[in-house]
Amino acid sequence: MDTQYEFDHEAERPIVYVRQVNADDLPEDMREQVGELETLYAVHNEEGERLALVADRKMAFVLARQNDLDPVTVH
């Protein structure tokens, strides 16, 4: 098939990256807020800016999708 198709790039949802964060790596004021959690999950935009910090991976993906973002895991 040699038919060209123009993809509607504006219809794509922006990609965000979900990565695991150790609570010990957070600033002290944030560590006080997370209580006894040892691991959290951060949602970052394509420029690396942290958009959200949540308690578990599933919540990070749900949060992203609820905000019309396309989450992917990053190591």
DRENGUDREN-972070 format. One record per residue (C-alpha): residue in one letter; x, y, z. Coordinates in steps of 0.1 Angstrom, whole numbers, padded with zeros to 4 digits, always signed. Last residue first. Layout:
! residues N
AXYZ ...
! end
This chain:
! residues 75
H+0136+0037+0347 V+0108+0052+0327 T+0072+0040+0324 V+0048+0055+0299 P+0018+0077+0305 D-0004+0093+0277 L-0020+0124+0291 D-0057+0134+0289 N-0058+0145+0325 Q-0077+0114+0337 R-0051+0093+0318 A-0022+0109+0338 L-0040+0104+0372 V-0048+0068+0364 F-0012+0061+0354 A+0002+0077+0386 M-0025+0059+0407 K-0013+0025+0393 R+0023+0033+0402 D+0016+0041+0439 A+0017+0069+0465 V+0016+0099+0442 L+0039+0128+0431 A+0027+0150+0403 L+0038+0173+0375 R+0076+0169+0379 E+0093+0188+0350 G+0114+0166+0328 E+0109+0185+0296 E+0086+0157+0283 N+0063+0160+0313 H+0070+0141+0346 V+0048+0119+0368 A+0064+0108+0400 Y+0058+0076+0418 L+0064+0070+0455 T+0086+0046+0475 E+0094+0045+0512 L+0060+0056+0525 E+0060+0061+0563 G+0048+0096+0563 V+0048+0112+0528 Q+0044+0148+0542 E+0076+0148+0563 R+0095+0136+0533 M+0083+0166+0513 D+0097+0191+0538 E+0130+0172+0538 P+0135+0173+0501 L+0130+0140+0483 D+0157+0113+0478 D+0148+0094+0510 A+0112+0089+0497 N+0127+0069+0468 V+0111+0078+0435 Q+0097+0054+0409 R+0091+0068+0374 V+0062+0077+0353 Y+0068+0097+0321 V+0043+0119+0304 I+0034+0118+0267 P+0010+0144+0253 R-0022+0130+0238 E-0023+0128+0201 A-0052+0145+0183 E-0028+0174+0174 H-0007+0151+0154 D-0035+0144+0130 F-0017+0118+0108 E-0016+0127+0071 Y-0019+0094+0052 Q+0002+0085+0021 T-0011+0057-0001 D+0016+0033-0011 M+0000+0000+0000 
! end
